[in-house]
Amino acid sequence: MNGSKTGIRYAKAVLQKATEQGNAKEVFADMQTIWDTLSSSKELRVVLQSPVIKGEDKKEALQQIFSAQTKTTHSLIDVLVSNHRIDQLGNVALAYTSLYNEAQGVKSAKVITAVPLSEGIEKQVLAKVEELTGSKSVTLENEIDESIIGGFILRIGDLQYNASIANQLSNLKREFSKSL
């Protein structure tokens, strides 16, 4: 959780700077690119966390990988390297995305299923989330977790609705053990 708090602090500062400069939307796109890149590249995550690789080498590599990004994003990389926090880049990107969406009034929901959602089911879930939140701007993330067996777990902000088969089986097991 400490890394998340660090990421949030840096993300707030970057959002404030980007808003002042009028390029918050462009930095949002940068942060999504950074998050996607870090999520898909284990090698890059290992490099960023490695104490053996010098900060300047990490900075140079990131500046080349993300050369098309804004000056604000490049400044963030510089600050993270100089503060020895470059391993937090992914957390900052994720936190910035959340903070930006919140500032724009976009609600974020996460649905965990055992199999990927079909397009039709995804539209139904989005409609339900829009109805529950009263927001017309909702992003939906689908995470796959085969351990829930079936059903779904829906998270909207701090709320969670667990309609998974694994949860129902757990409840049944608890009820049976109480009656013994």
Stockholm file with secondary structure:
# STOCKHOLM 1.0

chainA/1-180         MNGSKTGIRYAKAVLQKATEQGNAKEVFADMQTIWDTLSSSKELRVVLQSPVIKGEDKKEALQQIFSAQTKTTHSLIDVLVSNHRIDQLGNVALAYTSLYNEAQGVKSAKVITAVPLSEGIEKQVLAKVEELTGSKSVTLENEIDESIIGGFILRIGDLQYNASIANQLSNLKREFSKSL
#=GR chainA/1-180 SS CHHHHHHHHHHHHHHHHHHHHTCHHHHHHHHHHHHHHHHHCHHHHHHHHCSSSCHHHHHHHHHHHTTTSCHHHHHHHHHHHHTTCGGGHHHHHHHHHHHHHHHTTCEEEEEEESSCCCHHHHHHHHHHHHHHHTCSCEEEEEEECGGGCSEEEEEETTEEEEEEHHHHHHHHHHHHHHHC
#=GC SS_cons         CHHHHHHHHHHHHHHHHHHHHTCHHHHHHHHHHHHHHHHHCHHHHHHHHCSSSCHHHHHHHHHHHTTTSCHHHHHHHHHHHHTTCGGGHHHHHHHHHHHHHHHTTCEEEEEEESSCCCHHHHHHHHHHHHHHHTCSCEEEEEEECGGGCSEEEEEETTEEEEEEHHHHHHHHHHHHHHHC
//
